[in-house]
Amino acid sequence: MRTNYTLFISVLAIGAAVLICGCTGPQGDGGLNRTNETPVGENLTVGEVLARDGNFSAFAQALDTAGLGGTLAGPGPYTVFAPTDEAFSRIPETAMAELFDDPKGILAETLLYHMAPGRYTAAGIAANDTVPTVQGSPIAVDAAGESVTVNGARVIRADIPAANGVIHAIDAVMIPPDVILLPADETVANVTENETAVNVTENVTG
């Protein structure tokens, strides 16, 4: 629904303003930035941590829009690969609008693709070639030294604790293999000559 999309854009704009005012992302050489300074998170659910951390406002709003906010309040445990607000801001407007026009369908499916059953620490992720997801399709893991990517999205902040799981911040939104988006922007999808719709199989990185 257009109201959902308008609200989401407002949240995204607020998140961008916070970043401009001085919140910076993880620094370093591209390796994992492990979070261990927020023990209070261990008393909060994954959903509560996402809502309170200023870097995941867009993801938290998307979860609520899709009706999945309560899912991450359950016992779990869950591992969540949470795209930052900056990652969401790179998605072309046409693709974003299409996702939010179907909140219980492709938006929900896309968000569930960012959740894994069980608790995977950074070390546990790096030790696997793939990680299962609640959506059903596994995500591919590539670990080289201290750098870890999932489906090409880089883990930029790892091991954010929660009472019912763990969160890893990633720098791109992952799209499930079976999510279909109309070909509105070639930066989002590869369109063949005779296709009227495309299967987006890569992360949206702008």
C-alpha positions as CSV (number, residue, x, y, z in Angstrom):
1,M,0.0,0.0,0.0
2,R,1.2,3.5,-0.8
3,T,0.7,4.6,2.8
4,N,3.1,2.0,4.0
5,Y,5.7,3.1,1.4
6,T,5.3,6.8,2.4
7,L,5.8,6.0,6.0
8,F,8.8,3.9,5.2
9,I,10.4,6.7,3.2
10,S,9.8,9.1,6.2
11,V,11.6,6.7,8.5
12,L,14.5,6.3,6.0
13,A,14.8,10.1,5.8
14,I,15.0,10.4,9.6
15,G,17.7,7.7,9.7
16,A,19.7,9.5,7.0
17,A,19.5,12.7,9.0
18,V,20.9,10.9,12.1
19,L,23.8,9.6,10.0
20,I,24.5,13.1,8.7
21,C,24.5,14.5,12.2
22,G,27.5,12.4,13.2
23,C,26.7,8.7,13.6
24,T,29.4,6.8,11.7
25,G,29.6,3.2,10.6
26,P,32.2,0.7,11.6
27,Q,35.8,1.8,10.8
28,G,38.7,-0.4,9.8
29,D,40.0,-2.4,6.9
30,G,36.8,-4.3,6.0
31,G,37.1,-6.9,8.7
32,L,34.4,-7.8,11.2
33,N,33.5,-5.2,13.8
34,R,32.4,-7.3,16.8
35,T,30.0,-5.7,19.2
36,N,30.6,-6.4,22.9
37,E,29.9,-3.1,24.5
38,T,26.1,-3.4,24.8
39,P,25.3,-6.1,27.5
40,V,21.9,-4.5,27.9
41,G,21.0,-6.1,24.6
42,E,21.2,-9.5,26.2
43,N,18.0,-8.6,28.1
44,L,16.1,-7.4,25.0
45,T,14.6,-9.4,22.2
46,V,16.1,-9.2,18.7
47,G,13.1,-7.0,17.7
48,E,13.7,-4.6,20.6
49,V,17.4,-4.3,19.8
50,L,16.6,-3.5,16.2
51,A,14.0,-0.9,17.2
52,R,16.4,0.8,19.7
53,D,19.5,0.8,17.5
54,G,19.5,3.9,15.3
55,N,21.2,2.1,12.4
56,F,18.2,-0.3,11.7
57,S,15.2,2.0,11.7
58,A,14.3,1.1,8.1
59,F,14.6,-2.6,8.7
60,A,12.5,-2.4,11.9
61,Q,9.8,-0.4,10.1
62,A,9.8,-2.9,7.2
63,L,9.3,-5.7,9.7
64,D,6.3,-4.0,11.3
65,T,4.8,-3.2,7.9
66,A,5.0,-6.9,6.9
67,G,3.5,-8.0,10.2
68,L,6.7,-9.7,11.3
69,G,7.6,-7.5,14.3
70,G,6.1,-10.1,16.7
71,T,8.1,-12.9,15.2
72,L,11.4,-11.7,16.6
73,A,9.8,-11.3,20.0
74,G,9.4,-15.1,20.2
75,P,11.7,-17.5,22.1
76,G,13.9,-18.2,19.0
77,P,16.8,-18.3,18.9
78,Y,17.2,-16.3,15.7
79,T,20.1,-15.0,13.8
80,V,19.2,-11.8,11.9
81,F,21.3,-10.3,9.1
82,A,20.0,-6.7,9.4
83,P,20.6,-4.2,6.5
84,T,21.5,-0.8,7.8
85,D,19.5,2.3,6.9
86,E,22.2,3.2,4.4
87,A,21.7,-0.2,2.7
88,F,18.0,0.5,2.3
89,S,18.7,3.9,0.9
90,R,20.5,2.4,-2.1
91,I,17.4,0.5,-3.3
92,P,15.9,2.2,-6.3
93,E,12.5,3.8,-5.5
94,T,10.6,1.7,-8.0
95,A,11.8,-1.5,-6.4
96,M,11.1,-0.2,-2.9
97,A,7.6,0.8,-3.8
98,E,6.9,-2.6,-5.4
99,L,8.1,-4.4,-2.2
100,F,5.8,-2.2,0.0
101,D,2.9,-2.6,-2.3
102,D,2.9,-6.3,-1.3
103,P,3.7,-6.2,2.5
104,K,2.5,-9.7,3.3
105,G,4.0,-11.2,0.1
106,I,7.3,-10.3,-1.4
107,L,8.2,-7.8,1.4
108,A,7.7,-10.4,4.1
109,E,9.5,-13.1,2.0
110,T,12.5,-10.8,1.5
111,L,12.6,-10.0,5.3
112,L,12.4,-13.7,6.2
113,Y,15.4,-14.3,3.9
114,H,17.4,-12.2,6.4
115,M,16.5,-14.5,9.4
116,A,18.2,-17.8,10.2
117,P,16.8,-20.3,12.7
118,G,19.3,-20.8,15.6
119,R,22.1,-18.6,16.9
120,Y,25.0,-18.1,14.5
121,T,27.9,-16.1,15.9
122,A,30.4,-14.5,13.5
123,A,32.7,-17.5,13.9
124,G,29.8,-19.9,13.3
125,I,28.9,-18.1,10.1
126,A,32.4,-18.1,8.8
127,A,32.7,-21.9,9.4
128,N,29.8,-22.6,7.0
129,D,29.4,-22.5,3.2
130,T,25.7,-21.7,3.6
131,V,23.3,-20.6,6.3
132,P,19.6,-21.7,6.3
133,T,16.9,-19.0,6.4
134,V,13.4,-18.9,7.8
135,Q,12.3,-18.0,4.2
136,G,13.6,-21.4,3.0
137,S,16.4,-20.6,0.6
138,P,19.9,-20.8,2.0
139,I,22.3,-17.8,1.8
140,A,25.9,-18.3,0.6
141,V,28.7,-17.5,3.0
142,D,32.2,-16.3,1.8
143,A,34.8,-15.9,4.5
144,A,38.2,-14.5,3.8
145,G,40.3,-13.7,6.8
146,E,38.3,-11.3,9.0
147,S,35.9,-10.4,6.2
148,V,32.6,-12.2,5.9
149,T,29.9,-11.8,3.2
150,V,26.5,-13.4,2.9
151,N,25.2,-13.5,-0.6
152,G,27.6,-10.7,-1.4
153,A,26.5,-8.4,1.5
154,R,29.3,-7.6,3.8
155,V,28.9,-8.1,7.5
156,I,30.1,-4.8,8.9
157,R,29.1,-5.2,12.6
158,A,28.9,-8.7,14.1
159,D,27.6,-10.4,17.2
160,I,25.1,-7.8,18.4
161,P,23.6,-9.6,21.4
162,A,19.9,-10.2,22.2
163,A,18.0,-12.3,24.6
164,N,16.6,-14.6,21.9
165,G,19.4,-14.5,19.3
166,V,22.1,-12.4,17.6
167,I,22.2,-9.7,15.0
168,H,24.8,-9.0,12.3
169,A,24.6,-5.7,10.4
170,I,25.1,-6.0,6.7
171,D,25.7,-3.4,4.0
172,A,23.1,-4.5,1.4
173,V,19.5,-5.8,1.2
174,M,19.4,-9.5,0.1
175,I,16.7,-10.5,-2.3
176,P,15.5,-14.2,-2.3
177,P,16.0,-16.2,-5.5
178,D,12.3,-16.6,-6.1
179,V,11.2,-13.0,-5.5
180,I,10.0,-11.5,-8.8
181,L,10.2,-7.7,-9.4
182,L,9.2,-5.9,-12.5
183,P,12.1,-4.6,-14.6
184,A,12.0,-1.0,-13.7
185,D,15.7,-0.3,-13.1
186,E,18.6,-2.2,-14.7
187,T,20.7,-1.6,-11.6
188,V,18.4,-3.9,-9.7
189,A,17.9,-6.7,-12.2
190,N,19.3,-8.1,-15.3
191,V,16.6,-8.0,-18.0
192,T,16.7,-10.3,-21.0
193,E,15.2,-9.3,-24.3
194,N,11.9,-11.1,-24.0
195,E,11.2,-10.9,-20.3
196,T,8.3,-9.0,-18.9
197,A,9.4,-9.8,-15.4
198,V,12.7,-10.6,-13.8
199,N,14.0,-12.8,-11.1
200,V,16.2,-10.7,-8.8
201,T,18.9,-13.0,-7.6
202,E,21.5,-10.5,-6.4
203,N,21.7,-8.1,-3.5
204,V,20.5,-4.6,-4.2
205,T,23.5,-2.5,-3.6
206,G,22.6,0.5,-5.8
